[in-house]
């Protein structure tokens, strides 16, 4: 069985044209890519063996998949055998090594031969959050990794919510920072980092998409003649300059610039957004104030018209005529305010309706960072999506995973087509804007609610469950999640890597 024979599964096979508006057409789709098919084979193998809920396994099917990874299994193996640590550990290790070898092969990189048992084990430390429990459980299954202390300066992998500057500055860099001394390491000055990493063989995901670009002149073949010393391998779960994606103000700036470069109106896709840098004196706040006031007048005029008391002059008008912001009329004046920097897990986010409340919030000029430092605070003031798509009357968001590697001057991005929906455990309403569990779907927010996990395990839904919900509740629209929604989600990360 060759990789090209591996089928990439789909969630829906609807042939009907969707009746929803498609804003983006996917241009980074690579279902036939060798990496994509390898991951599909890996996940089919995992589903048929380690996660098989039956008492028997299809050995013939496993052996067909096993040919991809150079493995064959004797007849008579049952599901409990594959689930035992003694048997599954070496098999998973073989799968992981095969996948790594394929990544290296695709990047023309020949790694040094590794000993069966290294003299010392690699050490890792995983902080809470950012799927730390999952990453920790995966690494514990690998005998060549051992759990370390967060203050240990010899850690090989440090997984944190916030970037630890001292650790990052100690990493090898082509643009500065600590320089590698030995020649063998210089030849292998390559790095990989994961964003919301879900990259192990054992992790969820049925397929991956890959895109790449050259960042320099790659060598014909990259080789390593020496086994790298354990102490020379150091990694963290943050990309260099990751704030361009993880920082709310930087992400807005980059998305805004991206759409302008594509000659498109950013607010055809993004909610209307103002970045307030210097409080109420900021020109952006003045622009926001004009829009807010015009919208407020529009809401009152609309109410008067419905009551039959409106005059021709008081009929609703587009607020953009007065504020210079080109947006259509909306029904309510509700805004979501987010810290521009130094925030994650829903911290500092508020949903507000009253102008004075918004003004008071953005007047706060300084903030304290997670490291205890004082810095200038900015704010993202964004029009709240007042009529979102709901699942059983509750809000949700979609979480996806990706990985970026840089080997031999080639940057490649891997997009995992399996993700999940994060749901709220409270019914959506605009009558209560202060209750975060209604409006924010962050795990760190929802886990504090008394109803956490009441409707879905861990407030999570799979894409296949979401497709069933769409079919049951929006059947006439013929929405195919993979075809109509997932492809649009993939555009932004694809553009991030390739442009």
DRENDO-1510 file (C-alpha; in Angstrom, 1 decimal, always signed):
<recs>
REC; n; res; u; v; w
REC; 1; UNK; +0.0; +0.0; +0.0 .
REC; 2; UNK; +1.5; +3.3; -1.1 .
REC; 3; UNK; +0.8; +6.7; +0.3 .
REC; 4; UNK; -1.1; +7.6; -2.9 .
REC; 5; UNK; -3.5; +4.8; -2.1 .
REC; 6; UNK; -4.4; +6.3; +1.3 .
REC; 7; UNK; -7.9; +7.8; +1.3 .
REC; 8; UNK; -8.4; +11.2; +2.9 .
REC; 9; UNK; -11.8; +11.1; +4.7 .
REC; 10; UNK; -14.5; +13.8; +4.4 .
REC; 11; UNK; -17.2; +14.8; +6.8 .
REC; 12; UNK; -19.9; +15.3; +4.2 .
REC; 13; UNK; -20.5; +14.4; +0.6 .
REC; 14; UNK; -23.2; +16.9; -0.2 .
REC; 15; UNK; -23.2; +17.8; -3.9 .
REC; 16; UNK; -25.7; +20.6; -3.5 .
REC; 17; UNK; -24.4; +24.1; -3.9 .
REC; 18; UNK; -24.4; +25.9; -0.5 .
REC; 19; UNK; -26.8; +28.9; -0.1 .
REC; 20; UNK; -24.5; +30.7; +2.3 .
REC; 21; UNK; -22.2; +33.5; +1.3 .
REC; 22; UNK; -18.6; +32.4; +0.6 .
REC; 23; UNK; -16.1; +35.2; +1.4 .
REC; 24; UNK; -12.9; +33.2; +0.8 .
REC; 25; UNK; -11.9; +30.6; -1.7 .
REC; 26; UNK; -9.3; +28.2; -0.4 .
REC; 27; UNK; -6.0; +28.4; -2.4 .
REC; 28; UNK; -3.8; +26.3; -0.1 .
REC; 29; UNK; -5.5; +22.9; -0.5 .
REC; 30; UNK; -3.0; +20.0; -0.9 .
REC; 31; UNK; -5.0; +16.9; -0.1 .
REC; 32; UNK; -2.6; +14.9; -2.4 .
REC; 33; UNK; +0.5; +16.1; -0.7 .
REC; 34; UNK; +2.7; +13.2; +0.6 .
REC; 35; UNK; +2.7; +14.6; +4.2 .
REC; 36; UNK; -1.1; +14.9; +4.1 .
REC; 37; UNK; -1.5; +11.3; +3.0 .
REC; 38; UNK; +1.0; +10.1; +5.6 .
REC; 39; UNK; -0.9; +11.8; +8.4 .
REC; 40; UNK; -4.1; +10.3; +7.1 .
REC; 41; UNK; -2.6; +6.9; +7.1 .
REC; 42; UNK; -1.3; +7.5; +10.7 .
REC; 43; UNK; -4.7; +8.5; +11.9 .
REC; 44; UNK; -6.5; +5.6; +10.2 .
REC; 45; UNK; -3.9; +3.3; +11.8 .
REC; 46; UNK; -4.4; +4.9; +15.3 .
REC; 47; UNK; -8.2; +4.7; +15.0 .
REC; 48; UNK; -8.2; +1.0; +13.9 .
REC; 49; UNK; -5.7; -0.1; +16.6 .
REC; 50; UNK; -5.1; +2.0; +19.7 .
REC; 51; UNK; -8.6; +3.6; +19.7 .
REC; 52; UNK; -10.5; +0.6; +18.5 .
REC; 53; UNK; -13.5; +0.1; +20.8 .
REC; 54; UNK; -14.2; -3.4; +19.5 .
REC; 55; UNK; -12.5; -6.5; +21.0 .
REC; 56; UNK; -11.0; -7.5; +17.7 .
REC; 57; UNK; -9.0; -5.6; +15.1 .
REC; 58; UNK; -8.8; -5.9; +11.3 .
REC; 59; UNK; -5.2; -7.2; +11.0 .
REC; 60; UNK; -5.4; -7.3; +7.2 .
REC; 61; UNK; -6.3; -3.6; +7.2 .
REC; 62; UNK; -3.6; -2.7; +9.7 .
REC; 63; UNK; -1.0; -4.6; +7.6 .
REC; 64; UNK; -2.0; -2.6; +4.5 .
REC; 65; UNK; -1.4; +0.6; +6.4 .
REC; 66; UNK; +1.6; -0.9; +8.1 .
REC; 67; UNK; +3.4; -1.2; +4.8 .
REC; 68; UNK; +3.6; +2.6; +4.6 .
REC; 69; UNK; +5.6; +2.5; +7.8 .
REC; 70; UNK; +7.5; -0.7; +7.3 .
REC; 71; UNK; +5.5; -2.7; +9.9 .
REC; 72; UNK; +3.6; -5.9; +9.7 .
REC; 73; UNK; +1.6; -7.6; +12.5 .
REC; 74; UNK; +1.0; -11.3; +13.1 .
REC; 75; UNK; -2.6; -12.7; +13.0 .
REC; 76; UNK; -4.4; -13.1; +16.3 .
REC; 77; UNK; -3.6; -9.7; +17.7 .
REC; 78; UNK; -6.7; -8.2; +19.4 .
REC; 79; UNK; -7.6; -4.7; +20.5 .
REC; 80; UNK; -6.4; -5.1; +24.2 .
REC; 81; UNK; -2.9; -6.0; +22.9 .
REC; 82; UNK; -2.7; -2.7; +20.9 .
REC; 83; UNK; -3.9; -0.7; +23.9 .
REC; 84; UNK; -1.3; -2.2; +26.3 .
REC; 85; UNK; +1.6; +0.1; +27.0 .
REC; 86; UNK; +4.2; -2.7; +26.5 .
REC; 87; UNK; +3.0; -3.2; +22.9 .
REC; 88; UNK; +1.7; +0.2; +21.9 .
REC; 89; UNK; +4.7; +2.2; +23.1 .
REC; 90; UNK; +7.3; +0.8; +20.6 .
REC; 91; UNK; +4.6; +0.9; +17.8 .
REC; 92; UNK; +3.9; +4.6; +18.5 .
REC; 93; UNK; +7.6; +5.3; +18.6 .
REC; 94; UNK; +8.0; +3.7; +15.2 .
REC; 95; UNK; +5.2; +5.7; +13.8 .
REC; 96; UNK; +6.6; +8.9; +15.2 .
REC; 97; UNK; +10.1; +8.2; +13.8 .
REC; 98; UNK; +8.6; +7.3; +10.3 .
REC; 99; UNK; +6.7; +10.6; +10.2 .
REC; 100; UNK; +9.8; +12.6; +11.3 .
REC; 101; UNK; +11.8; +10.8; +8.6 .
REC; 102; UNK; +9.2; +11.8; +6.0 .
REC; 103; UNK; +9.3; +15.5; +7.1 .
REC; 104; UNK; +13.1; +15.4; +6.8 .
REC; 105; UNK; +12.9; +13.8; +3.4 .
REC; 106; UNK; +10.5; +16.4; +2.2 .
REC; 107; UNK; +13.0; +19.1; +3.3 .
REC; 108; UNK; +16.1; +17.3; +1.8 .
REC; 109; UNK; +17.5; +17.0; +5.3 .
REC; 110; UNK; +19.5; +13.9; +6.4 .
REC; 111; UNK; +19.6; +13.8; +10.2 .
REC; 112; UNK; +22.4; +12.2; +12.1 .
REC; 113; UNK; +22.0; +8.6; +13.2 .
REC; 114; UNK; +20.5; +8.4; +16.7 .
REC; 115; UNK; +21.6; +5.7; +19.1 .
REC; 116; UNK; +19.0; +3.2; +20.3 .
REC; 117; UNK; +19.4; +4.4; +23.8 .
REC; 118; UNK; +21.0; +7.9; +24.3 .
REC; 119; UNK; +23.4; +8.3; +27.1 .
REC; 120; UNK; +21.1; +11.0; +28.6 .
REC; 121; UNK; +17.4; +11.7; +28.1 .
REC; 122; UNK; +15.9; +14.9; +26.9 .
REC; 123; UNK; +14.1; +17.0; +29.5 .
REC; 124; UNK; +10.8; +18.9; +29.2 .
REC; 125; UNK; +8.7; +21.1; +31.3 .
REC; 126; UNK; +5.0; +21.8; +30.5 .
REC; 127; UNK; +3.1; +24.7; +32.1 .
REC; 128; UNK; -0.7; +24.7; +32.6 .
REC; 129; UNK; -2.9; +25.8; +29.7 .
REC; 130; UNK; -2.3; +25.7; +25.9 .
REC; 131; UNK; -3.2; +21.9; +25.8 .
REC; 132; UNK; -0.4; +21.3; +28.3 .
REC; 133; UNK; -2.1; +18.1; +29.7 .
REC; 134; UNK; -2.2; +16.6; +26.2 .
REC; 135; UNK; +1.4; +17.5; +25.4 .
REC; 136; UNK; +2.6; +16.2; +28.7 .
REC; 137; UNK; +0.8; +12.9; +28.3 .
REC; 138; UNK; +2.3; +12.4; +24.8 .
REC; 139; UNK; +5.9; +13.1; +25.9 .
REC; 140; UNK; +5.6; +10.8; +28.9 .
REC; 141; UNK; +5.0; +7.9; +26.4 .
REC; 142; UNK; +8.4; +8.5; +24.8 .
REC; 143; UNK; +11.2; +6.9; +26.8 .
REC; 144; UNK; +13.8; +9.3; +25.4 .
REC; 145; UNK; +12.0; +12.2; +27.2 .
REC; 146; UNK; +11.8; +12.8; +31.0 .
REC; 147; UNK; +10.0; +15.4; +33.0 .
REC; 148; UNK; +12.2; +18.2; +34.4 .
REC; 149; UNK; +12.1; +21.3; +36.6 .
REC; 150; UNK; +10.9; +24.6; +35.2 .
REC; 151; UNK; +14.0; +26.3; +36.7 .
REC; 152; UNK; +16.4; +23.8; +35.1 .
REC; 153; UNK; +18.6; +25.7; +32.7 .
REC; 154; UNK; +19.3; +22.5; +30.7 .
REC; 155; UNK; +15.6; +21.9; +29.7 .
REC; 156; UNK; +15.3; +20.8; +26.1 .
REC; 157; UNK; +11.6; +21.8; +25.7 .
REC; 158; UNK; +9.9; +24.5; +27.7 .
REC; 159; UNK; +6.1; +24.7; +27.0 .
REC; 160; UNK; +4.6; +27.9; +28.4 .
REC; 161; UNK; +1.6; +30.2; +28.0 .
REC; 162; UNK; +3.8; +33.3; +27.9 .
REC; 163; UNK; +7.1; +33.6; +26.2 .
REC; 164; UNK; +10.0; +33.2; +28.7 .
REC; 165; UNK; +12.5; +35.7; +27.4 .
REC; 166; UNK; +15.5; +34.2; +29.2 .
REC; 167; UNK; +14.9; +30.8; +27.6 .
REC; 168; UNK; +14.1; +32.2; +24.1 .
REC; 169; UNK; +17.2; +34.4; +24.2 .
REC; 170; UNK; +19.3; +31.3; +24.9 .
REC; 171; UNK; +18.1; +29.6; +21.7 .
REC; 172; UNK; +20.1; +29.4; +18.5 .
REC; 173; UNK; +19.2; +32.2; +16.1 .
REC; 174; UNK; +20.3; +33.2; +12.6 .
REC; 175; UNK; +19.5; +36.8; +13.5 .
REC; 176; UNK; +21.0; +37.2; +16.9 .
REC; 177; UNK; +20.8; +35.8; +20.4 .
REC; 178; UNK; +23.0; +32.9; +21.5 .
REC; 179; UNK; +25.2; +31.6; +18.6 .
REC; 180; UNK; +25.9; +27.9; +18.3 .
REC; 181; UNK; +29.6; +27.1; +18.7 .
REC; 182; UNK; +30.1; +23.7; +17.2 .
REC; 183; UNK; +30.2; +23.2; +13.4 .
REC; 184; UNK; +27.8; +20.3; +13.4 .
REC; 185; UNK; +25.2; +22.3; +15.2 .
REC; 186; UNK; +25.7; +25.2; +12.8 .
REC; 187; UNK; +24.9; +22.9; +9.9 .
REC; 188; UNK; +21.7; +22.0; +11.6 .
REC; 189; UNK; +20.6; +25.5; +12.5 .
REC; 190; UNK; +16.9; +24.6; +11.9 .
REC; 191; UNK; +14.0; +25.1; +14.1 .
REC; 192; UNK; +10.4; +24.0; +14.3 .
REC; 193; UNK; +7.6; +25.5; +16.4 .
REC; 194; UNK; +3.9; +24.7; +16.9 .
REC; 195; UNK; +1.0; +27.1; +17.4 .
REC; 196; UNK; -1.6; +25.5; +19.6 .
REC; 197; UNK; +0.5; +22.4; +18.8 .
REC; 198; UNK; -1.3; +19.1; +18.0 .
REC; 199; UNK; +1.4; +17.5; +16.0 .
REC; 200; UNK; +2.0; +14.1; +17.5 .
REC; 201; UNK; +1.1; +10.8; +15.9 .
REC; 202; UNK; -1.3; +10.1; +18.8 .
REC; 203; UNK; -3.1; +13.4; +18.5 .
REC; 204; UNK; -6.4; +13.9; +16.8 .
REC; 205; UNK; -6.5; +14.9; +13.1 .
REC; 206; UNK; -7.5; +13.0; +10.0 .
REC; 207; UNK; -5.5; +15.0; +7.5 .
REC; 208; UNK; -3.1; +17.9; +7.1 .
REC; 209; UNK; -2.5; +20.6; +4.5 .
REC; 210; UNK; +0.9; +21.9; +3.8 .
REC; 211; UNK; +2.2; +25.0; +2.1 .
REC; 212; UNK; +5.8; +26.4; +1.8 .
REC; 213; UNK; +8.0; +29.2; +0.7 .
REC; 214; UNK; +11.7; +29.7; +0.4 .
REC; 215; UNK; +13.4; +32.0; +2.9 .
REC; 216; UNK; +16.9; +31.7; +1.5 .
REC; 217; UNK; +19.0; +29.5; -0.8 .
REC; 218; UNK; +18.6; +25.9; +0.6 .
REC; 219; UNK; +21.4; +23.4; +0.4 .
REC; 220; UNK; +21.0; +20.5; -1.9 .
REC; 221; UNK; +21.2; +18.1; +1.0 .
REC; 222; UNK; +21.5; +18.9; +4.7 .
REC; 223; UNK; +23.4; +16.4; +6.7 .
REC; 224; UNK; +24.5; +15.9; +10.2 .
REC; 225; UNK; +27.6; +13.9; +10.8 .
REC; 226; UNK; +27.4; +13.8; +14.6 .
REC; 227; UNK; +24.8; +12.8; +17.0 .
REC; 228; UNK; +23.6; +16.1; +18.6 .
REC; 229; UNK; +24.4; +16.5; +22.2 .
REC; 230; UNK; +21.3; +16.4; +24.4 .
REC; 231; UNK; +22.1; +19.8; +25.8 .
REC; 232; UNK; +22.3; +21.4; +22.3 .
REC; 233; UNK; +18.7; +20.6; +21.5 .
REC; 234; UNK; +16.5; +23.3; +22.9 .
REC; 235; UNK; +12.9; +24.2; +21.9 .
REC; 236; UNK; +9.9; +26.3; +23.0 .
REC; 237; UNK; +6.3; +26.4; +21.9 .
REC; 238; UNK; +6.5; +30.0; +20.6 .
REC; 239; UNK; +7.5; +31.2; +17.2 .
REC; 240; UNK; +9.9; +34.1; +16.9 .
REC; 241; UNK; +7.9; +37.3; +16.7 .
REC; 242; UNK; +4.8; +35.3; +17.4 .
REC; 243; UNK; +3.1; +38.5; +18.7 .
REC; 244; UNK; +2.2; +39.4; +15.1 .
REC; 245; UNK; -0.4; +36.6; +15.4 .
REC; 246; UNK; -1.0; +36.2; +19.2 .
REC; 247; UNK; -1.1; +39.9; +20.1 .
REC; 248; UNK; -4.6; +41.4; +19.5 .
REC; 249; UNK; -3.5; +44.8; +18.2 .
REC; 250; UNK; -0.8; +43.2; +16.0 .
REC; 251; UNK; -3.2; +40.7; +14.7 .
REC; 252; UNK; -5.7; +43.4; +13.8 .
REC; 253; UNK; -3.0; +45.4; +12.1 .
REC; 254; UNK; -1.7; +42.5; +10.1 .
REC; 255; UNK; -5.2; +41.4; +9.0 .
REC; 256; UNK; -6.1; +44.9; +8.1 .
REC; 257; UNK; -2.9; +45.3; +6.0 .
REC; 258; UNK; -3.5; +41.9; +4.4 .
REC; 259; UNK; -7.0; +42.8; +3.1 .
REC; 260; UNK; -5.8; +46.2; +1.9 .
REC; 261; UNK; -2.9; +44.6; +0.0 .
REC; 262; UNK; -5.5; +42.3; -1.6 .
REC; 263; UNK; -7.5; +45.4; -2.5 .
REC; 264; UNK; -10.4; +44.3; -0.3 .
REC; 265; UNK; -12.3; +46.0; +2.4 .
REC; 266; UNK; -11.1; +44.5; +5.7 .
REC; 267; UNK; -14.6; +45.1; +7.3 .
REC; 268; UNK; -16.3; +42.9; +4.7 .
REC; 269; UNK; -14.8; +40.1; +6.7 .
REC; 270; UNK; -13.8; +41.5; +10.1 .
REC; 271; UNK; -16.2; +43.2; +12.5 .
REC; 272; UNK; -15.7; +47.0; +12.5 .
REC; 273; UNK; -12.6; +47.7; +14.7 .
REC; 274; UNK; -10.9; +50.7; +16.2 .
REC; 275; UNK; -7.4; +50.5; +17.8 .
REC; 276; UNK; -7.3; +53.1; +20.6 .
REC; 277; UNK; -3.6; +53.8; +21.4 .
REC; 278; UNK; -3.7; +57.0; +23.6 .
REC; 279; UNK; -7.1; +56.9; +25.3 .
REC; 280; UNK; -9.9; +59.3; +24.6 .
REC; 281; UNK; -7.6; +61.8; +22.9 .
REC; 282; UNK; -6.7; +59.3; +20.2 .
REC; 283; UNK; -8.1; +60.2; +16.7 .
REC; 284; UNK; -9.3; +56.6; +16.4 .
REC; 285; UNK; -11.4; +57.1; +19.6 .
REC; 286; UNK; -12.9; +60.3; +18.1 .
REC; 287; UNK; -13.8; +58.3; +15.0 .
REC; 288; UNK; -15.4; +55.6; +17.2 .
REC; 289; UNK; -17.3; +58.3; +19.1 .
REC; 290; UNK; -18.8; +59.7; +15.9 .
REC; 291; UNK; -19.8; +56.3; +14.7 .
REC; 292; UNK; -21.3; +55.4; +18.1 .
REC; 293; UNK; -23.3; +58.6; +18.3 .
REC; 294; UNK; -24.5; +58.2; +14.7 .
REC; 295; UNK; -25.5; +54.6; +15.4 .
REC; 296; UNK; -27.3; +55.6; +18.6 .
REC; 297; UNK; -29.3; +58.3; +16.7 .
REC; 298; UNK; -30.1; +55.7; +14.0 .
REC; 299; UNK; -31.4; +53.2; +16.6 .
REC; 300; UNK; -33.7; +55.9; +18.1 .
REC; 301; UNK; -34.9; +57.0; +14.7 .
REC; 302; UNK; -35.7; +53.4; +13.8 .
REC; 303; UNK; -37.6; +52.9; +17.1 .
REC; 304; UNK; -39.6; +56.1; +16.4 .
REC; 305; UNK; -40.4; +55.0; +12.9 .
REC; 306; UNK; -41.7; +51.6; +14.1 .
REC; 307; UNK; -43.9; +53.5; +16.6 .
REC; 308; UNK; -45.2; +55.6; +13.8 .
REC; 309; UNK; -43.8; +58.8; +15.2 .
REC; 310; UNK; -40.9; +59.4; +12.9 .
REC; 311; UNK; -40.5; +62.2; +10.4 .
REC; 312; UNK; -38.7; +62.1; +7.1 .
REC; 313; UNK; -35.6; +63.8; +8.7 .
REC; 314; UNK; -35.5; +61.2; +11.5 .
REC; 315; UNK; -35.5; +58.1; +9.3 .
REC; 316; UNK; -32.5; +55.7; +9.9 .
REC; 317; UNK; -29.3; +56.7; +8.1 .
REC; 318; UNK; -26.1; +54.9; +7.6 .
REC; 319; UNK; -23.7; +55.9; +10.4 .
REC; 320; UNK; -20.8; +55.8; +8.0 .
REC; 321; UNK; -22.1; +59.0; +6.4 .
REC; 322; UNK; -21.1; +60.9; +9.5 .
REC; 323; UNK; -18.1; +58.9; +10.8 .
REC; 324; UNK; -16.3; +58.1; +7.6 .
REC; 325; UNK; -16.4; +54.4; +8.4 .
REC; 326; UNK; -18.0; +52.3; +5.7 .
REC; 327; UNK; -20.3; +49.8; +7.5 .
REC; 328; UNK; -23.9; +48.9; +7.0 .
REC; 329; UNK; -26.6; +49.7; +9.5 .
REC; 330; UNK; -26.7; +47.4; +12.6 .
REC; 331; UNK; -29.4; +46.9; +15.2 .
REC; 332; UNK; -27.7; +47.5; +18.5 .
REC; 333; UNK; -24.8; +49.6; +19.9 .
REC; 334; UNK; -22.9; +46.8; +21.6 .
REC; 335; UNK; -19.1; +46.6; +21.5 .
REC; 336; UNK; -16.5; +44.2; +22.7 .
REC; 337; UNK; -13.3; +45.8; +24.2 .
REC; 338; UNK; -10.1; +43.8; +24.4 .
REC; 339; UNK; -6.7; +44.7; +25.7 .
REC; 340; UNK; -4.4; +45.4; +22.8 .
REC; 341; UNK; -1.5; +43.5; +24.4 .
REC; 342; UNK; -0.5; +41.2; +27.3 .
REC; 343; UNK; -3.7; +39.2; +27.4 .
REC; 344; UNK; -5.0; +35.7; +26.8 .
REC; 345; UNK; -7.6; +33.2; +28.1 .
REC; 346; UNK; -10.3; +36.0; +28.0 .
REC; 347; UNK; -8.5; +38.2; +30.5 .
REC; 348; UNK; -9.5; +41.9; +30.4 .
REC; 349; UNK; -12.2; +41.4; +27.8 .
REC; 350; UNK; -15.5; +43.2; +28.3 .
REC; 351; UNK; -18.8; +43.5; +26.4 .
REC; 352; UNK; -20.3; +47.0; +26.8 .
REC; 353; UNK; -23.2; +49.0; +25.6 .
REC; 354; UNK; -22.9; +52.4; +27.2 .
REC; 355; UNK; -20.6; +55.0; +25.7 .
REC; 356; UNK; -19.4; +56.3; +29.1 .
REC; 357; UNK; -18.5; +52.8; +30.2 .
REC; 358; UNK; -16.4; +52.3; +27.1 .
REC; 359; UNK; -14.8; +55.8; +27.5 .
REC; 360; UNK; -13.9; +55.0; +31.1 .
REC; 361; UNK; -12.3; +51.7; +30.2 .
REC; 362; UNK; -10.1; +53.0; +27.4 .
REC; 363; UNK; -9.0; +55.9; +29.6 .
REC; 364; UNK; -6.8; +53.5; +31.6 .
REC; 365; UNK; -3.4; +54.4; +30.1 .
REC; 366; UNK; -1.1; +51.7; +31.7 .
REC; 367; UNK; -1.2; +48.1; +32.5 .
REC; 368; UNK; +0.9; +45.5; +34.3 .
REC; 369; UNK; +2.3; +42.7; +32.3 .
REC; 370; UNK; +2.5; +39.0; +33.4 .
REC; 371; UNK; +6.1; +39.7; +34.3 .
REC; 372; UNK; +5.1; +42.5; +36.6 .
REC; 373; UNK; +6.3; +45.3; +34.3 .
REC; 374; UNK; +4.3; +48.5; +33.6 .
REC; 375; UNK; +3.6; +49.3; +30.0 .
REC; 376; UNK; +1.4; +51.6; +27.9 .
REC; 377; UNK; -1.9; +49.9; +27.3 .
REC; 378; UNK; -3.9; +50.1; +24.1 .
REC; 379; UNK; -7.4; +48.8; +23.3 .
REC; 380; UNK; -9.2; +47.1; +20.5 .
REC; 381; UNK; -12.8; +48.4; +20.4 .
REC; 382; UNK; -14.7; +46.1; +18.1 .
REC; 383; UNK; -18.4; +45.9; +17.0 .
REC; 384; UNK; -19.9; +42.9; +18.8 .
REC; 385; UNK; -21.4; +40.3; +16.6 .
REC; 386; UNK; -24.9; +40.5; +18.0 .
REC; 387; UNK; -26.6; +37.8; +16.0 .
REC; 388; UNK; -24.0; +35.0; +15.9 .
REC; 389; UNK; -24.7; +31.4; +14.7 .
REC; 390; UNK; -25.6; +29.4; +17.8 .
REC; 391; UNK; -25.6; +25.7; +18.7 .
REC; 392; UNK; -28.7; +24.9; +20.8 .
REC; 393; UNK; -29.0; +28.6; +21.7 .
REC; 394; UNK; -25.3; +28.8; +22.8 .
REC; 395; UNK; -22.2; +30.5; +21.4 .
REC; 396; UNK; -19.2; +28.6; +20.0 .
REC; 397; UNK; -15.9; +29.1; +18.3 .
REC; 398; UNK; -13.8; +26.9; +16.1 .
REC; 399; UNK; -10.3; +25.8; +17.2 .
REC; 400; UNK; -7.8; +24.6; +14.6 .
REC; 401; UNK; -4.2; +23.5; +14.8 .
REC; 402; UNK; -1.1; +24.3; +12.7 .
REC; 403; UNK; +2.6; +23.7; +12.7 .
REC; 404; UNK; +5.4; +25.7; +11.0 .
REC; 405; UNK; +8.9; +24.4; +10.3 .
REC; 406; UNK; +12.0; +26.0; +8.9 .
REC; 407; UNK; +14.5; +23.6; +7.5 .
REC; 408; UNK; +17.3; +24.5; +5.1 .
REC; 409; UNK; +15.8; +27.9; +4.3 .
REC; 410; UNK; +12.3; +26.6; +3.5 .
REC; 411; UNK; +9.4; +27.6; +5.7 .
REC; 412; UNK; +6.5; +25.1; +5.6 .
REC; 413; UNK; +3.1; +25.3; +7.2 .
REC; 414; UNK; +1.1; +22.3; +8.2 .
REC; 415; UNK; -2.6; +22.8; +8.7 .
REC; 416; UNK; -4.6; +20.1; +10.6 .
REC; 417; UNK; -8.0; +19.6; +9.1 .
REC; 418; UNK; -9.3; +18.0; +12.3 .
REC; 419; UNK; -10.2; +20.5; +15.0 .
REC; 420; UNK; -13.1; +21.1; +17.3 .
REC; 421; UNK; -15.8; +23.6; +18.4 .
REC; 422; UNK; -15.6; +25.2; +21.9 .
REC; 423; UNK; -19.0; +25.9; +23.2 .
REC; 424; UNK; -20.5; +28.1; +25.9 .
REC; 425; UNK; -22.5; +26.4; +28.7 .
REC; 426; UNK; -24.9; +29.4; +29.0 .
REC; 427; UNK; -27.7; +30.4; +26.6 .
REC; 428; UNK; -26.9; +33.5; +24.5 .
REC; 429; UNK; -28.6; +36.7; +25.5 .
REC; 430; UNK; -27.9; +40.4; +25.1 .
REC; 431; UNK; -29.8; +41.2; +28.3 .
REC; 432; UNK; -26.7; +40.3; +30.4 .
REC; 433; UNK; -23.4; +41.6; +29.0 .
REC; 434; UNK; -21.3; +41.2; +32.1 .
REC; 435; UNK; -21.5; +37.4; +32.4 .
REC; 436; UNK; -18.4; +36.1; +30.6 .
REC; 437; UNK; -19.6; +32.5; +30.4 .
REC; 438; UNK; -22.4; +33.7; +28.0 .
REC; 439; UNK; -20.2; +35.7; +25.6 .
REC; 440; UNK; -16.7; +34.2; +25.8 .
REC; 441; UNK; -16.0; +30.5; +24.8 .
REC; 442; UNK; -12.4; +30.4; +26.2 .
REC; 443; UNK; -11.8; +27.2; +28.2 .
REC; 444; UNK; -10.3; +29.3; +31.0 .
REC; 445; UNK; -13.6; +31.2; +31.3 .
REC; 446; UNK; -16.0; +28.3; +30.8 .
REC; 447; UNK; -14.3; +25.9; +33.2 .
REC; 448; UNK; -15.3; +28.1; +36.1 .
REC; 449; UNK; -19.0; +27.8; +35.3 .
REC; 450; UNK; -21.2; +25.4; +37.3 .
REC; 451; UNK; -22.6; +24.0; +34.0 .
REC; 452; UNK; -19.2; +23.2; +32.4 .
REC; 453; UNK; -19.4; +19.9; +30.5 .
REC; 454; UNK; -23.2; +19.6; +31.0 .
REC; 455; UNK; -24.1; +19.7; +27.3 .
REC; 456; UNK; -20.8; +18.5; +25.7 .
REC; 457; UNK; -17.9; +16.7; +27.3 .
REC; 458; UNK; -15.4; +19.5; +28.2 .
REC; 459; UNK; -17.6; +21.9; +26.2 .
REC; 460; UNK; -16.3; +20.5; +23.0 .
REC; 461; UNK; -17.9; +19.3; +19.7 .
REC; 462; UNK; -16.3; +17.5; +16.8 .
REC; 463; UNK; -16.6; +18.7; +13.2 .
REC; 464; UNK; -18.7; +15.6; +12.4 .
REC; 465; UNK; -21.1; +16.5; +15.2 .
REC; 466; UNK; -21.3; +20.1; +13.9 .
REC; 467; UNK; -22.1; +18.8; +10.4 .
REC; 468; UNK; -25.0; +16.7; +11.9 .
REC; 469; UNK; -26.2; +19.9; +13.6 .
REC; 470; UNK; -26.1; +21.9; +10.4 .
REC; 471; UNK; -27.9; +19.1; +8.5 .
REC; 472; UNK; -30.6; +18.9; +11.1 .
REC; 473; UNK; -31.2; +22.6; +11.6 .
REC; 474; UNK; -30.1; +24.2; +8.3 .
REC; 475; UNK; -30.7; +21.5; +5.8 .
REC; 476; UNK; -32.2; +23.7; +3.0 .
REC; 477; UNK; -29.0; +25.7; +3.0 .
REC; 478; UNK; -26.9; +22.6; +2.0 .
REC; 479; UNK; -24.0; +23.6; +4.1 .
REC; 480; UNK; -21.0; +21.3; +3.8 .
REC; 481; UNK; -18.6; +22.1; +6.6 .
REC; 482; UNK; -15.5; +20.8; +4.8 .
REC; 483; UNK; -16.3; +22.4; +1.5 .
REC; 484; UNK; -17.9; +25.7; +2.6 .
REC; 485; UNK; -16.4; +26.6; +6.0 .
REC; 486; UNK; -13.2; +24.8; +6.6 .
REC; 487; UNK; -11.8; +25.9; +3.3 .
REC; 488; UNK; -12.4; +29.6; +4.3 .
REC; 489; UNK; -10.7; +29.1; +7.6 .
REC; 490; UNK; -7.6; +27.8; +5.9 .
REC; 491; UNK; -7.0; +30.9; +3.8 .
REC; 492; UNK; -5.5; +33.1; +6.6 .
REC; 493; UNK; -2.9; +30.6; +7.9 .
REC; 494; UNK; -2.1; +29.7; +4.3 .
REC; 495; UNK; -1.5; +33.4; +3.5 .
REC; 496; UNK; +0.6; +33.8; +6.7 .
REC; 497; UNK; +3.1; +31.2; +5.5 .
REC; 498; UNK; +3.1; +31.8; +1.8 .
REC; 499; UNK; +3.1; +35.6; +1.5 .
</recs>
